[in-house]
Amino acid sequence: MDELWNGLDQIFFVHELVRLDAAEISAKLKSLQARLAAAGVLVNLSCGDPAPAQAETGKYFACFGPPRPRNPSSISAESFYGLSKIKNYAGQAGVFASPSLQVGFASISLKASAYSSPLQAAELVLSHQLSTGALWEDIRMKGGAYGAFAHPDHLEGPFSFSTYRDPDPLRSLQSFSSILSEGANGTNAWHRKSILDKTVISVYARETHPRTPAEKSLADFFRFLYGIEDRHRIKRLKDLVSVSEEQVAAVLKSLAAQINQAPETCHNAVVITGSAGAEKAAAKLGTEITNLPV
């Protein structure tokens, strides 16, 4: 869904949109409005006295009913794949090219631990270590990329590695693999207690940093939608402060095993770059190029 709303699909959508006349666009927007109104609405208020806010909200949303149950047909992932213009599926590499690009982007997604699992906190710690350590040094300082990141999303499932404004995305994909393999083999100092303690402190500070009332309200609303309760948050913080060297090592071995299942094809890899770089990446990854209309 995030790809459809905010990803490369939007480039193709914009090109379709400009071919529609104003009447067609108006009809589609009215249809969307009617569907949204019929689906119901949840309102999250952040204020001192809710009574005036509720009255004001009622002026604009009185036509909406309570939230309706989700349509069972929307649960299937296949229903979302059919909406996308990009026909690359899980387990396949994707290479996207544009002659206007002078830099590139690279990513690969592996499987993260489930939310609230024993290794969730260890993955948070490891992702911070990688983003501020090995990825920074090898991909940013040596490779020249503007950004390099590791990020686990325990609610949606992927543990993602990505680069931003990258002069050599294919090299970065290879770096992801070698960095994880070296970590799993113990050829670095990530597991030293002193380094681990500093990383835990940094991640804990990020998890508990002060928020404005509006930020707190929005975070609580999202937790409500996801079904995250205070007990989940407390467990997450307790697991974080007690992360062990052995847990980080277990996460490294799991990620290294996943990325090395198909090192030549680099499954789930995505490269976005200029035409020449895309040809090289497609040959290496054994896939076809999708040309972007930009």
SVG drawing of the C-alpha trace seen along z (x, -y; Angstrom):
<svg xmlns="http://www.w3.org/2000/svg" viewBox="-25 -25 63 45">
<polyline fill="none" stroke="black" stroke-width="0.4" points="0.0,0.0 2.8,-2.4 4.3,-1.8 0.9,-2.6 0.5,-5.8 4.1,-7.1 6.3,-5.0 7.3,-4.6 3.7,-3.8 2.9,-7.5 5.2,-8.4 3.1,-6.2 -0.2,-7.5 0.8,-11.1 1.3,-10.3 -2.2,-8.7 -3.7,-11.6 -2.6,-14.2 -4.4,-12.3 -7.8,-12.6 -9.9,-15.7 -11.3,-17.7 -14.7,-16.0 -13.2,-12.6 -11.0,-13.7 -14.0,-15.4 -16.1,-12.2 -13.4,-10.0 -12.9,-12.4 -16.7,-12.5 -16.7,-8.7 -13.9,-8.6 -15.6,-11.1 -18.8,-9.0 -16.9,-5.8 -15.0,-7.5 -18.1,-8.9 -19.9,-5.5 -16.9,-3.8 -17.1,-5.9 -14.5,-7.8 -12.4,-7.8 -11.4,-11.3 -8.4,-11.8 -8.5,-15.0 -5.6,-16.6 -6.8,-19.4 -7.5,-20.6 -11.3,-20.8 -12.7,-18.3 -16.3,-19.7 -15.6,-22.7 -13.4,-20.5 -16.1,-17.8 -18.7,-20.4 -16.4,-21.9 -15.6,-18.4 -19.3,-17.6 -19.8,-20.5 -17.5,-18.9 -17.9,-15.2 -21.5,-14.8 -22.2,-13.1 -19.8,-10.2 -21.0,-7.2 -19.1,-4.9 -16.2,-2.9 -17.5,0.1 -15.8,3.5 -13.1,4.0 -14.1,5.6 -12.7,9.2 -11.5,9.0 -9.1,6.2 -7.1,8.4 -5.5,10.5 -2.1,9.2 -2.9,10.2 -5.6,7.5 -3.0,4.9 -0.5,6.3 -3.2,6.0 -3.4,2.2 0.4,1.7 1.9,0.8 5.1,2.4 5.1,6.2 8.0,7.2 7.0,9.6 8.5,10.9 11.7,12.9 12.5,11.0 15.0,8.2 13.8,5.0 15.9,2.6 14.4,-0.8 16.1,-3.2 15.8,-6.9 18.2,-8.7 17.8,-11.8 19.3,-10.2 22.9,-10.9 22.9,-9.1 21.0,-6.0 19.2,-4.2 19.5,-0.7 17.6,1.4 17.1,5.0 14.4,6.3 14.8,9.3 12.5,10.8 12.4,9.1 11.4,10.7 7.7,10.4 6.5,7.6 7.1,8.2 9.4,11.2 12.5,11.8 14.8,10.6 12.9,7.4 15.0,5.2 18.2,6.8 17.2,5.9 16.6,2.3 20.1,2.2 21.7,3.8 20.0,1.5 21.4,-1.5 24.9,0.0 24.8,0.7 23.4,-2.7 25.9,-4.7 28.8,-2.3 29.5,0.2 27.0,-1.2 28.2,-4.7 31.9,-3.8 31.6,-1.4 28.8,-2.9 28.9,-6.6 32.6,-7.3 34.1,-4.8 31.2,-4.4 30.2,-8.1 26.5,-7.6 24.6,-10.5 22.8,-8.1 22.8,-4.4 20.3,-3.0 19.2,0.2 15.6,0.3 13.4,3.1 9.6,2.7 8.3,5.2 4.7,4.4 4.9,4.9 7.6,7.5 10.7,6.4 14.2,5.6 15.3,3.2 18.7,1.9 18.7,-1.2 20.9,-3.9 20.1,-7.4 21.7,-9.4 24.1,-6.5 26.8,-6.7 27.1,-2.9 23.9,-1.1 25.2,2.3 28.3,2.0 26.0,1.1 24.0,4.3 27.2,6.3 28.2,4.3 25.0,5.2 25.8,8.9 29.5,8.6 28.8,6.5 26.2,9.0 28.4,12.0 31.4,10.4 29.2,9.6 27.9,13.2 31.4,14.6 32.5,12.4 35.2,10.5 34.2,7.2 33.9,5.6 30.1,5.1 29.6,7.6 32.0,5.9 30.1,5.0 31.3,1.4 30.1,0.8 26.8,2.6 26.1,0.5 26.6,-2.8 24.3,-1.7 21.6,-0.6 21.7,-4.0 21.3,-5.8 18.4,-3.6 16.7,-3.9 17.0,-7.7 15.4,-7.7 12.5,-5.5 11.8,-7.7 12.7,-11.3 10.2,-14.0 7.3,-14.7 5.0,-17.6 1.3,-17.0 0.5,-16.8 3.2,-14.2 2.0,-12.2 -1.5,-12.3 -0.6,-11.1 1.6,-8.3 -1.2,-7.1 -3.7,-7.1 -1.4,-4.9 -0.9,-2.6 -4.6,-2.4 -5.1,-1.5 -2.3,1.2 -3.6,2.6 -0.4,1.7 -1.0,1.4 1.1,0.0 2.2,3.5 3.7,3.9 5.6,0.6 6.9,1.6 8.1,4.9 9.9,3.3 11.8,1.0 12.7,3.8 13.9,6.0 16.0,3.1 17.9,2.4 18.6,6.1 19.8,6.9 22.7,9.3 25.7,9.9 24.3,13.3 21.0,11.9 22.7,9.4 24.8,12.3 21.7,14.4 20.1,11.6 23.2,11.1 23.3,14.8 19.7,14.9 20.0,11.8 23.2,13.1 21.6,16.5 18.7,14.8 20.8,12.5 23.2,15.3 20.5,17.7 20.8,16.2 23.9,14.0 24.1,13.9 20.5,12.7 20.2,10.7 16.5,11.6 14.2,8.7 16.8,6.2 15.8,2.9 18.0,0.6 17.0,-2.8 19.6,-4.5 20.6,-5.9 20.4,-3.9 24.0,-2.7 24.0,-1.7 20.7,0.1 22.0,2.2 24.9,3.3 22.6,4.0 20.0,5.9 22.8,8.2 24.2,8.9 20.8,9.5 19.3,11.5 16.3,9.4 14.8,6.9 14.8,3.1 11.7,1.1 12.0,-2.4 10.6,-5.2 8.8,-8.0 10.9,-10.8"/>
</svg>
